[in-house]
Amino acid sequence: MALKVTCPNCGPRQYMEFWFGGELLPPTAPGADELAADFERVWLRTNRAGVQRERWFHHAGCRRWVETERDTLTNEFHGRE
Ligand SMILES: [Zn+2]
């Protein structure tokens, strides 16, 4: 079973056509320490067991970022793929 990512521009493609861009986190609240928030976003990943929002870059296709929801336990993509 090969992992497939569905690009909204190109359709379902093999994961090798994409670069993993990391998990998507909520934006920094107004007035928060942006430097600390950037550090946490880059270095302190949640590494959730279950569904998480992620970004993938379609380097071998349309060269655009794709937002997905993936179950990290089963590698199945959900929702807006
Ligand atoms: Zn694409």
PDB file of the backbone (N, CA, C, O) and the ligand in Angstrom, with CONECT records:
HET     ZN  A 101       1
ATOM      1  N   MET A   1       0.851  -1.175   0.000  1.00  0.00           N
ATOM      2  CA  MET A   1       0.000   0.000   0.000  1.00  0.00           C
ATOM      3  C   MET A   1       0.895   1.236   0.000  1.00  0.00           C
ATOM      4  O   MET A   1       1.701   1.446   0.907  1.00  0.00           O
ATOM      5  N   ALA A   2       0.732   2.033  -1.026  1.00  0.00           N
ATOM      6  CA  ALA A   2       1.542   3.237  -1.136  1.00  0.00           C
ATOM      7  C   ALA A   2       0.748   4.429  -0.617  1.00  0.00           C
ATOM      8  O   ALA A   2      -0.453   4.554  -0.853  1.00  0.00           O
ATOM      9  N   LEU A   3       1.440   5.279   0.080  1.00  0.00           N
ATOM     10  CA  LEU A   3       0.820   6.488   0.615  1.00  0.00           C
ATOM     11  C   LEU A   3       0.578   7.459  -0.535  1.00  0.00           C
ATOM     12  O   LEU A   3       1.490   7.775  -1.299  1.00  0.00           O
ATOM     13  N   LYS A   4      -0.673   7.930  -0.648  1.00  0.00           N
ATOM     14  CA  LYS A   4      -1.016   8.879  -1.701  1.00  0.00           C
ATOM     15  C   LYS A   4      -1.507  10.172  -1.075  1.00  0.00           C
ATOM     16  O   LYS A   4      -2.258  10.166  -0.100  1.00  0.00           O
ATOM     17  N   VAL A   5      -1.076  11.258  -1.647  1.00  0.00           N
ATOM     18  CA  VAL A   5      -1.520  12.578  -1.234  1.00  0.00           C
ATOM     19  C   VAL A   5      -2.349  13.142  -2.380  1.00  0.00           C
ATOM     20  O   VAL A   5      -1.927  13.100  -3.536  1.00  0.00           O
ATOM     21  N   THR A   6      -3.531  13.671  -2.059  1.00  0.00           N
ATOM     22  CA  THR A   6      -4.372  14.250  -3.094  1.00  0.00           C
ATOM     23  C   THR A   6      -4.096  15.742  -3.184  1.00  0.00           C
ATOM     24  O   THR A   6      -4.373  16.496  -2.251  1.00  0.00           O
ATOM     25  N   CYS A   7      -3.550  16.153  -4.310  1.00  0.00           N
ATOM     26  CA  CYS A   7      -3.287  17.562  -4.565  1.00  0.00           C
ATOM     27  C   CYS A   7      -4.539  18.168  -5.194  1.00  0.00           C
ATOM     28  O   CYS A   7      -5.074  17.589  -6.140  1.00  0.00           O
ATOM     29  N   PRO A   8      -5.027  19.310  -4.709  1.00  0.00           N
ATOM     30  CA  PRO A   8      -6.223  19.906  -5.302  1.00  0.00           C
ATOM     31  C   PRO A   8      -6.009  20.341  -6.749  1.00  0.00           C
ATOM     32  O   PRO A   8      -6.982  20.515  -7.484  1.00  0.00           O
ATOM     33  N   ASN A   9      -4.774  20.519  -7.170  1.00  0.00           N
ATOM     34  CA  ASN A   9      -4.484  20.937  -8.541  1.00  0.00           C
ATOM     35  C   ASN A   9      -4.202  19.766  -9.474  1.00  0.00           C
ATOM     36  O   ASN A   9      -4.541  19.817 -10.656  1.00  0.00           O
ATOM     37  N   CYS A  10      -3.581  18.708  -8.945  1.00  0.00           N
ATOM     38  CA  CYS A  10      -3.089  17.615  -9.788  1.00  0.00           C
ATOM     39  C   CYS A  10      -3.806  16.284  -9.543  1.00  0.00           C
ATOM     40  O   CYS A  10      -3.668  15.363 -10.347  1.00  0.00           O
ATOM     41  N   GLY A  11      -4.569  16.163  -8.448  1.00  0.00           N
ATOM     42  CA  GLY A  11      -5.232  14.902  -8.127  1.00  0.00           C
ATOM     43  C   GLY A  11      -4.356  14.022  -7.254  1.00  0.00           C
ATOM     44  O   GLY A  11      -3.320  14.471  -6.764  1.00  0.00           O
ATOM     45  N   PRO A  12      -4.769  12.740  -7.050  1.00  0.00           N
ATOM     46  CA  PRO A  12      -3.994  11.833  -6.195  1.00  0.00           C
ATOM     47  C   PRO A  12      -2.628  11.526  -6.791  1.00  0.00           C
ATOM     48  O   PRO A  12      -2.516  11.198  -7.972  1.00  0.00           O
ATOM     49  N   ARG A  13      -1.600  11.634  -5.975  1.00  0.00           N
ATOM     50  CA  ARG A  13      -0.221  11.373  -6.422  1.00  0.00           C
ATOM     51  C   ARG A  13       0.518  10.618  -5.328  1.00  0.00           C
ATOM     52  O   ARG A  13       0.153  10.680  -4.154  1.00  0.00           O
ATOM     53  N   GLN A  14       1.569   9.900  -5.735  1.00  0.00           N
ATOM     54  CA  GLN A  14       2.411   9.192  -4.773  1.00  0.00           C
ATOM     55  C   GLN A  14       3.098  10.198  -3.855  1.00  0.00           C
ATOM     56  O   GLN A  14       3.424  11.310  -4.271  1.00  0.00           O
ATOM     57  N   TYR A  15       3.313   9.800  -2.610  1.00  0.00           N
ATOM     58  CA  TYR A  15       3.888  10.718  -1.627  1.00  0.00           C
ATOM     59  C   TYR A  15       5.299  11.162  -2.004  1.00  0.00           C
ATOM     60  O   TYR A  15       5.763  12.207  -1.548  1.00  0.00           O
ATOM     61  N   MET A  16       5.987  10.370  -2.837  1.00  0.00           N
ATOM     62  CA  MET A  16       7.352  10.747  -3.210  1.00  0.00           C
ATOM     63  C   MET A  16       7.397  12.036  -4.013  1.00  0.00           C
ATOM     64  O   MET A  16       8.456  12.651  -4.140  1.00  0.00           O
ATOM     65  N   GLU A  17       6.257  12.452  -4.557  1.00  0.00           N
ATOM     66  CA  GLU A  17       6.214  13.706  -5.310  1.00  0.00           C
ATOM     67  C   GLU A  17       6.135  14.917  -4.383  1.00  0.00           C
ATOM     68  O   GLU A  17       6.181  16.059  -4.840  1.00  0.00           O
ATOM     69  N   PHE A  18       6.015  14.659  -3.071  1.00  0.00           N
ATOM     70  CA  PHE A  18       5.814  15.747  -2.114  1.00  0.00           C
ATOM     71  C   PHE A  18       6.955  15.789  -1.104  1.00  0.00           C
ATOM     72  O   PHE A  18       7.606  14.778  -0.840  1.00  0.00           O
ATOM     73  N   TRP A  19       7.180  16.948  -0.556  1.00  0.00           N
ATOM     74  CA  TRP A  19       8.038  17.126   0.619  1.00  0.00           C
ATOM     75  C   TRP A  19       7.135  17.435   1.787  1.00  0.00           C
ATOM     76  O   TRP A  19       6.232  18.267   1.693  1.00  0.00           O
ATOM     77  N   PHE A  20       7.387  16.755   2.895  1.00  0.00           N
ATOM     78  CA  PHE A  20       6.588  16.993   4.090  1.00  0.00           C
ATOM     79  C   PHE A  20       6.959  18.358   4.666  1.00  0.00           C
ATOM     80  O   PHE A  20       8.136  18.662   4.861  1.00  0.00           O
ATOM     81  N   GLY A  21       5.940  19.176   4.936  1.00  0.00           N
ATOM     82  CA  GLY A  21       6.185  20.531   5.423  1.00  0.00           C
ATOM     83  C   GLY A  21       5.886  20.713   6.890  1.00  0.00           C
ATOM     84  O   GLY A  21       5.974  21.827   7.407  1.00  0.00           O
ATOM     85  N   GLY A  22       5.532  19.634   7.574  1.00  0.00           N
ATOM     86  CA  GLY A  22       5.295  19.733   9.003  1.00  0.00           C
ATOM     87  C   GLY A  22       3.834  19.903   9.351  1.00  0.00           C
ATOM     88  O   GLY A  22       2.971  20.074   8.490  1.00  0.00           O
ATOM     89  N   GLU A  23       3.592  19.850  10.647  1.00  0.00           N
ATOM     90  CA  GLU A  23       2.227  19.979  11.134  1.00  0.00           C
ATOM     91  C   GLU A  23       1.826  21.450  11.157  1.00  0.00           C
ATOM     92  O   GLU A  23       2.664  22.333  11.340  1.00  0.00           O
ATOM     93  N   LEU A  24       0.538  21.697  10.969  1.00  0.00           N
ATOM     94  CA  LEU A  24       0.004  23.048  11.014  1.00  0.00           C
ATOM     95  C   LEU A  24      -0.505  23.332  12.414  1.00  0.00           C
ATOM     96  O   LEU A  24      -1.264  22.549  12.984  1.00  0.00           O
ATOM     97  N   LEU A  25      -0.086  24.446  12.951  1.00  0.00           N
ATOM     98  CA  LEU A  25      -0.507  24.839  14.289  1.00  0.00           C
ATOM     99  C   LEU A  25      -1.336  26.106  14.192  1.00  0.00           C
ATOM    100  O   LEU A  25      -1.242  26.831  13.201  1.00  0.00           O
ATOM    101  N   PRO A  26      -2.154  26.389  15.214  1.00  0.00           N
ATOM    102  CA  PRO A  26      -2.934  27.623  15.199  1.00  0.00           C
ATOM    103  C   PRO A  26      -2.015  28.835  15.170  1.00  0.00           C
ATOM    104  O   PRO A  26      -0.892  28.771  15.669  1.00  0.00           O
ATOM    105  N   PRO A  27      -2.480  29.942  14.591  1.00  0.00           N
ATOM    106  CA  PRO A  27      -1.632  31.144  14.532  1.00  0.00           C
ATOM    107  C   PRO A  27      -1.363  31.707  15.924  1.00  0.00           C
ATOM    108  O   PRO A  27      -2.107  31.456  16.873  1.00  0.00           O
ATOM    109  N   THR A  28      -0.297  32.463  16.017  1.00  0.00           N
ATOM    110  CA  THR A  28       0.083  33.073  17.287  1.00  0.00           C
ATOM    111  C   THR A  28      -0.952  34.116  17.694  1.00  0.00           C
ATOM    112  O   THR A  28      -1.384  34.927  16.875  1.00  0.00           O
ATOM    113  N   ALA A  29      -1.340  34.088  18.947  1.00  0.00           N
ATOM    114  CA  ALA A  29      -2.325  35.046  19.452  1.00  0.00           C
ATOM    115  C   ALA A  29      -1.730  36.445  19.447  1.00  0.00           C
ATOM    116  O   ALA A  29      -0.533  36.616  19.675  1.00  0.00           O
ATOM    117  N   PRO A  30      -2.572  37.457  19.184  1.00  0.00           N
ATOM    118  CA  PRO A  30      -2.069  38.834  19.210  1.00  0.00           C
ATOM    119  C   PRO A  30      -1.495  39.178  20.589  1.00  0.00           C
ATOM    120  O   PRO A  30      -2.100  38.865  21.614  1.00  0.00           O
ATOM    121  N   GLY A  31      -0.341  39.815  20.606  1.00  0.00           N
ATOM    122  CA  GLY A  31       0.279  40.195  21.855  1.00  0.00           C
ATOM    123  C   GLY A  31       1.170  39.122  22.460  1.00  0.00           C
ATOM    124  O   GLY A  31       1.844  39.370  23.460  1.00  0.00           O
ATOM    125  N   ALA A  32       1.182  37.926  21.865  1.00  0.00           N
ATOM    126  CA  ALA A  32       2.019  36.850  22.410  1.00  0.00           C
ATOM    127  C   ALA A  32       3.482  37.085  22.025  1.00  0.00           C
ATOM    128  O   ALA A  32       3.777  37.857  21.113  1.00  0.00           O
ATOM    129  N   ASP A  33       4.370  36.426  22.713  1.00  0.00           N
ATOM    130  CA  ASP A  33       5.801  36.501  22.416  1.00  0.00           C
ATOM    131  C   ASP A  33       6.062  35.756  21.105  1.00  0.00           C
ATOM    132  O   ASP A  33       6.091  34.526  21.087  1.00  0.00           O
ATOM    133  N   GLU A  34       6.252  36.499  20.004  1.00  0.00           N
ATOM    134  CA  GLU A  34       6.388  35.871  18.694  1.00  0.00           C
ATOM    135  C   GLU A  34       7.660  35.049  18.571  1.00  0.00           C
ATOM    136  O   GLU A  34       7.664  34.019  17.897  1.00  0.00           O
ATOM    137  N   LEU A  35       8.733  35.483  19.206  1.00  0.00           N
ATOM    138  CA  LEU A  35       9.983  34.717  19.148  1.00  0.00           C
ATOM    139  C   LEU A  35       9.806  33.353  19.815  1.00  0.00           C
ATOM    140  O   LEU A  35      10.248  32.339  19.277  1.00  0.00           O
ATOM    141  N   ALA A  36       9.169  33.324  20.971  1.00  0.00           N
ATOM    142  CA  ALA A  36       8.919  32.058  21.662  1.00  0.00           C
ATOM    143  C   ALA A  36       7.965  31.185  20.855  1.00  0.00           C
ATOM    144  O   ALA A  36       8.134  29.968  20.789  1.00  0.00           O
ATOM    145  N   ALA A  37       6.958  31.814  20.238  1.00  0.00           N
ATOM    146  CA  ALA A  37       6.000  31.051  19.435  1.00  0.00           C
ATOM    147  C   ALA A  37       6.690  30.448  18.217  1.00  0.00           C
ATOM    148  O   ALA A  37       6.408  29.304  17.858  1.00  0.00           O
ATOM    149  N   ASP A  38       7.596  31.198  17.568  1.00  0.00           N
ATOM    150  CA  ASP A  38       8.341  30.668  16.428  1.00  0.00           C
ATOM    151  C   ASP A  38       9.221  29.495  16.856  1.00  0.00           C
ATOM    152  O   ASP A  38       9.304  28.490  16.149  1.00  0.00           O
ATOM    153  N   PHE A  39       9.878  29.621  18.010  1.00  0.00           N
ATOM    154  CA  PHE A  39      10.717  28.535  18.500  1.00  0.00           C
ATOM    155  C   PHE A  39       9.876  27.280  18.718  1.00  0.00           C
ATOM    156  O   PHE A  39      10.269  26.189  18.305  1.00  0.00           O
ATOM    157  N   GLU A  40       8.726  27.431  19.361  1.00  0.00           N
ATOM    158  CA  GLU A  40       7.860  26.277  19.622  1.00  0.00           C
ATOM    159  C   GLU A  40       7.359  25.659  18.322  1.00  0.00           C
ATOM    160  O   GLU A  40       7.303  24.435  18.201  1.00  0.00           O
ATOM    161  N   ARG A  41       6.989  26.502  17.339  1.00  0.00           N
ATOM    162  CA  ARG A  41       6.451  25.991  16.079  1.00  0.00           C
ATOM    163  C   ARG A  41       7.501  25.188  15.313  1.00  0.00           C
ATOM    164  O   ARG A  41       7.183  24.172  14.695  1.00  0.00           O
ATOM    165  N   VAL A  42       8.757  25.648  15.355  1.00  0.00           N
ATOM    166  CA  VAL A  42       9.811  24.997  14.578  1.00  0.00           C
ATOM    167  C   VAL A  42      10.400  23.791  15.306  1.00  0.00           C
ATOM    168  O   VAL A  42      10.662  22.765  14.679  1.00  0.00           O
ATOM    169  N   TRP A  43      10.613  23.900  16.629  1.00  0.00           N
ATOM    170  CA  TRP A  43      11.369  22.877  17.340  1.00  0.00           C
ATOM    171  C   TRP A  43      10.547  21.985  18.268  1.00  0.00           C
ATOM    172  O   TRP A  43      10.968  20.863  18.552  1.00  0.00           O
ATOM    173  N   LEU A  44       9.414  22.433  18.739  1.00  0.00           N
ATOM    174  CA  LEU A  44       8.634  21.656  19.703  1.00  0.00           C
ATOM    175  C   LEU A  44       7.362  21.152  19.038  1.00  0.00           C
ATOM    176  O   LEU A  44       6.281  21.707  19.239  1.00  0.00           O
ATOM    177  N   ARG A  45       7.499  20.121  18.264  1.00  0.00           N
ATOM    178  CA  ARG A  45       6.356  19.562  17.536  1.00  0.00           C
ATOM    179  C   ARG A  45       5.455  18.783  18.483  1.00  0.00           C
ATOM    180  O   ARG A  45       5.913  18.240  19.489  1.00  0.00           O
ATOM    181  N   THR A  46       4.171  18.736  18.150  1.00  0.00           N
ATOM    182  CA  THR A  46       3.206  18.006  18.962  1.00  0.00           C
ATOM    183  C   THR A  46       3.392  16.498  18.782  1.00  0.00           C
ATOM    184  O   THR A  46       3.284  15.742  19.748  1.00  0.00           O
ATOM    185  N   ASN A  47       3.668  16.061  17.559  1.00  0.00           N
ATOM    186  CA  ASN A  47       3.837  14.642  17.249  1.00  0.00           C
ATOM    187  C   ASN A  47       2.619  13.854  17.731  1.00  0.00           C
ATOM    188  O   ASN A  47       2.741  12.864  18.453  1.00  0.00           O
ATOM    189  N   ARG A  48       1.459  14.316  17.317  1.00  0.00           N
ATOM    190  CA  ARG A  48       0.186  13.762  17.751  1.00  0.00           C
ATOM    191  C   ARG A  48       0.001  12.325  17.256  1.00  0.00           C
ATOM    192  O   ARG A  48       0.387  11.996  16.135  1.00  0.00           O
ATOM    193  N   ALA A  49      -0.585  11.482  18.089  1.00  0.00           N
ATOM    194  CA  ALA A  49      -0.997  10.133  17.680  1.00  0.00           C
ATOM    195  C   ALA A  49      -2.464  10.229  17.289  1.00  0.00           C
ATOM    196  O   ALA A  49      -3.347  10.213  18.147  1.00  0.00           O
ATOM    197  N   GLY A  50      -2.715  10.328  16.003  1.00  0.00           N
ATOM    198  CA  GLY A  50      -4.074  10.500  15.501  1.00  0.00           C
ATOM    199  C   GLY A  50      -4.079  11.513  14.377  1.00  0.00           C
ATOM    200  O   GLY A  50      -3.064  11.725  13.714  1.00  0.00           O
ATOM    201  N   VAL A  51      -5.227  12.139  14.166  1.00  0.00           N
ATOM    202  CA  VAL A  51      -5.375  13.073  13.040  1.00  0.00           C
ATOM    203  C   VAL A  51      -4.707  14.405  13.365  1.00  0.00           C
ATOM    204  O   VAL A  51      -4.944  14.985  14.424  1.00  0.00           O
ATOM    205  N   GLN A  52      -3.878  14.880  12.455  1.00  0.00           N
ATOM    206  CA  GLN A  52      -3.268  16.193  12.597  1.00  0.00           C
ATOM    207  C   GLN A  52      -3.279  16.899  11.243  1.00  0.00           C
ATOM    208  O   GLN A  52      -3.262  16.255  10.194  1.00  0.00           O
ATOM    209  N   ARG A  53      -3.307  18.232  11.284  1.00  0.00           N
ATOM    210  CA  ARG A  53      -3.243  19.023  10.059  1.00  0.00           C
ATOM    211  C   ARG A  53      -1.780  19.193   9.679  1.00  0.00           C
ATOM    212  O   ARG A  53      -0.921  19.438  10.525  1.00  0.00           O
ATOM    213  N   GLU A  54      -1.518  19.056   8.365  1.00  0.00           N
ATOM    214  CA  GLU A  54      -0.136  19.113   7.880  1.00  0.00           C
ATOM    215  C   GLU A  54      -0.068  19.895   6.578  1.00  0.00           C
ATOM    216  O   GLU A  54      -1.081  20.157   5.930  1.00  0.00           O
ATOM    217  N   ARG A  55       1.152  20.258   6.218  1.00  0.00           N
ATOM    218  CA  ARG A  55       1.427  20.864   4.917  1.00  0.00           C
ATOM    219  C   ARG A  55       2.361  19.950   4.150  1.00  0.00           C
ATOM    220  O   ARG A  55       3.293  19.375   4.713  1.00  0.00           O
ATOM    221  N   TRP A  56       2.100  19.824   2.861  1.00  0.00           N
ATOM    222  CA  TRP A  56       2.962  19.071   1.968  1.00  0.00           C
ATOM    223  C   TRP A  56       3.229  19.950   0.754  1.00  0.00           C
ATOM    224  O   TRP A  56       2.333  20.645   0.274  1.00  0.00           O
ATOM    225  N   PHE A  57       4.470  19.919   0.257  1.00  0.00           N
ATOM    226  CA  PHE A  57       4.829  20.710  -0.921  1.00  0.00           C
ATOM    227  C   PHE A  57       4.935  19.789  -2.126  1.00  0.00           C
ATOM    228  O   PHE A  57       5.703  18.827  -2.109  1.00  0.00           O
ATOM    229  N   HIS A  58       4.167  20.079  -3.174  1.00  0.00           N
ATOM    230  CA  HIS A  58       4.150  19.220  -4.359  1.00  0.00           C
ATOM    231  C   HIS A  58       5.283  19.627  -5.303  1.00  0.00           C
ATOM    232  O   HIS A  58       5.072  20.322  -6.296  1.00  0.00           O
ATOM    233  N   HIS A  59       6.484  19.174  -4.963  1.00  0.00           N
ATOM    234  CA  HIS A  59       7.680  19.584  -5.721  1.00  0.00           C
ATOM    235  C   HIS A  59       7.733  18.979  -7.111  1.00  0.00           C
ATOM    236  O   HIS A  59       8.330  19.576  -8.006  1.00  0.00           O
ATOM    237  N   ALA A  60       7.127  17.807  -7.329  1.00  0.00           N
ATOM    238  CA  ALA A  60       7.195  17.156  -8.639  1.00  0.00           C
ATOM    239  C   ALA A  60       5.942  17.420  -9.468  1.00  0.00           C
ATOM    240  O   ALA A  60       5.726  16.781 -10.498  1.00  0.00           O
ATOM    241  N   GLY A  61       5.129  18.352  -9.020  1.00  0.00           N
ATOM    242  CA  GLY A  61       3.900  18.660  -9.742  1.00  0.00           C
ATOM    243  C   GLY A  61       3.724  20.150  -9.891  1.00  0.00           C
ATOM    244  O   GLY A  61       4.508  20.820 -10.562  1.00  0.00           O
ATOM    245  N   CYS A  62       2.684  20.662  -9.257  1.00  0.00           N
ATOM    246  CA  CYS A  62       2.322  22.070  -9.433  1.00  0.00           C
ATOM    247  C   CYS A  62       3.179  23.017  -8.605  1.00  0.00           C
ATOM    248  O   CYS A  62       3.057  24.235  -8.742  1.00  0.00           O
ATOM    249  N   ARG A  63       4.048  22.476  -7.742  1.00  0.00           N
ATOM    250  CA  ARG A  63       4.950  23.277  -6.896  1.00  0.00           C
ATOM    251  C   ARG A  63       4.167  24.244  -6.002  1.00  0.00           C
ATOM    252  O   ARG A  63       4.512  25.418  -5.867  1.00  0.00           O
ATOM    253  N   ARG A  64       3.116  23.714  -5.405  1.00  0.00           N
ATOM    254  CA  ARG A  64       2.307  24.493  -4.455  1.00  0.00           C
ATOM    255  C   ARG A  64       2.195  23.725  -3.156  1.00  0.00           C
ATOM    256  O   ARG A  64       2.347  22.504  -3.123  1.00  0.00           O
ATOM    257  N   TRP A  65       1.921  24.469  -2.068  1.00  0.00           N
ATOM    258  CA  TRP A  65       1.694  23.852  -0.775  1.00  0.00           C
ATOM    259  C   TRP A  65       0.278  23.298  -0.721  1.00  0.00           C
ATOM    260  O   TRP A  65      -0.656  23.927  -1.216  1.00  0.00           O
ATOM    261  N   VAL A  66       0.116  22.121  -0.122  1.00  0.00           N
ATOM    262  CA  VAL A  66      -1.169  21.462   0.041  1.00  0.00           C
ATOM    263  C   VAL A  66      -1.405  21.260   1.532  1.00  0.00           C
ATOM    264  O   VAL A  66      -0.526  20.768   2.240  1.00  0.00           O
ATOM    265  N   GLU A  67      -2.580  21.635   2.010  1.00  0.00           N
ATOM    266  CA  GLU A  67      -2.937  21.399   3.414  1.00  0.00           C
ATOM    267  C   GLU A  67      -3.765  20.122   3.497  1.00  0.00           C
ATOM    268  O   GLU A  67      -4.714  19.938   2.735  1.00  0.00           O
ATOM    269  N   THR A  68      -3.404  19.252   4.417  1.00  0.00           N
ATOM    270  CA  THR A  68      -4.098  17.973   4.554  1.00  0.00           C
ATOM    271  C   THR A  68      -4.383  17.690   6.026  1.00  0.00           C
ATOM    272  O   THR A  68      -3.872  18.368   6.918  1.00  0.00           O
ATOM    273  N   GLU A  69      -5.204  16.682   6.256  1.00  0.00           N
ATOM    274  CA  GLU A  69      -5.361  16.090   7.587  1.00  0.00           C
ATOM    275  C   GLU A  69      -5.008  14.622   7.433  1.00  0.00           C
ATOM    276  O   GLU A  69      -5.580  13.914   6.604  1.00  0.00           O
ATOM    277  N   ARG A  70      -4.051  14.170   8.250  1.00  0.00           N
ATOM    278  CA  ARG A  70      -3.578  12.785   8.143  1.00  0.00           C
ATOM    279  C   ARG A  70      -3.622  12.146   9.510  1.00  0.00           C
ATOM    280  O   ARG A  70      -3.270  12.763  10.516  1.00  0.00           O
ATOM    281  N   ASP A  71      -4.065  10.879   9.533  1.00  0.00           N
ATOM    282  CA  ASP A  71      -4.024  10.100  10.765  1.00  0.00           C
ATOM    283  C   ASP A  71      -2.619   9.505  10.871  1.00  0.00           C
ATOM    284  O   ASP A  71      -2.232   8.679  10.044  1.00  0.00           O
ATOM    285  N   THR A  72      -1.867   9.914  11.866  1.00  0.00           N
ATOM    286  CA  THR A  72      -0.477   9.468  11.974  1.00  0.00           C
ATOM    287  C   THR A  72      -0.366   8.008  12.385  1.00  0.00           C
ATOM    288  O   THR A  72       0.709   7.417  12.278  1.00  0.00           O
ATOM    289  N   LEU A  73      -1.464   7.415  12.853  1.00  0.00           N
ATOM    290  CA  LEU A  73      -1.438   6.002  13.228  1.00  0.00           C
ATOM    291  C   LEU A  73      -1.653   5.092  12.025  1.00  0.00           C
ATOM    292  O   LEU A  73      -1.109   3.989  11.978  1.00  0.00           O
ATOM    293  N   THR A  74      -2.451   5.549  11.044  1.00  0.00           N
ATOM    294  CA  THR A  74      -2.782   4.711   9.890  1.00  0.00           C
ATOM    295  C   THR A  74      -2.255   5.274   8.575  1.00  0.00           C
ATOM    296  O   THR A  74      -2.300   4.587   7.554  1.00  0.00           O
ATOM    297  N   ASN A  75      -1.761   6.497   8.577  1.00  0.00           N
ATOM    298  CA  ASN A  75      -1.312   7.213   7.366  1.00  0.00           C
ATOM    299  C   ASN A  75      -2.444   7.454   6.383  1.00  0.00           C
ATOM    300  O   ASN A  75      -2.183   7.637   5.194  1.00  0.00           O
ATOM    301  N   GLU A  76      -3.693   7.461   6.835  1.00  0.00           N
ATOM    302  CA  GLU A  76      -4.816   7.783   5.967  1.00  0.00           C
ATOM    303  C   GLU A  76      -5.054   9.283   6.003  1.00  0.00           C
ATOM    304  O   GLU A  76      -4.964   9.924   7.051  1.00  0.00           O
ATOM    305  N   PHE A  77      -5.366   9.835   4.811  1.00  0.00           N
ATOM    306  CA  PHE A  77      -5.672  11.262   4.727  1.00  0.00           C
ATOM    307  C   PHE A  77      -7.174  11.458   4.871  1.00  0.00           C
ATOM    308  O   PHE A  77      -7.959  10.662   4.355  1.00  0.00           O
ATOM    309  N   HIS A  78      -7.576  12.516   5.571  1.00  0.00           N
ATOM    310  CA  HIS A  78      -8.982  12.802   5.816  1.00  0.00           C
ATOM    311  C   HIS A  78      -9.299  14.214   5.345  1.00  0.00           C
ATOM    312  O   HIS A  78      -8.412  15.033   5.107  1.00  0.00           O
ATOM    313  N   GLY A  79     -10.609  14.468   5.217  1.00  0.00           N
ATOM    314  CA  GLY A  79     -11.074  15.823   4.951  1.00  0.00           C
ATOM    315  C   GLY A  79     -10.553  16.368   3.654  1.00  0.00           C
ATOM    316  O   GLY A  79     -10.571  15.692   2.625  1.00  0.00           O
ATOM    317  N   ARG A  80     -10.082  17.613   3.708  1.00  0.00           N
ATOM    318  CA  ARG A  80      -9.632  18.290   2.493  1.00  0.00           C
ATOM    319  C   ARG A  80      -8.243  17.821   2.144  1.00  0.00           C
ATOM    320  O   ARG A  80      -7.243  18.299   2.680  1.00  0.00           O
ATOM    321  N   GLU A  81      -8.210  16.890   1.246  1.00  0.00           N
ATOM    322  CA  GLU A  81      -6.930  16.333   0.812  1.00  0.00           C
ATOM    323  C   GLU A  81      -6.463  17.027  -0.429  1.00  0.00           C
ATOM    324  O   GLU A  81      -5.398  16.701  -0.955  1.00  0.00           O
TER     325      GLU A  81
HETATM  326 ZN    ZN A 101      -0.007  19.497  -7.400  1.00  0.00          ZN2+
END
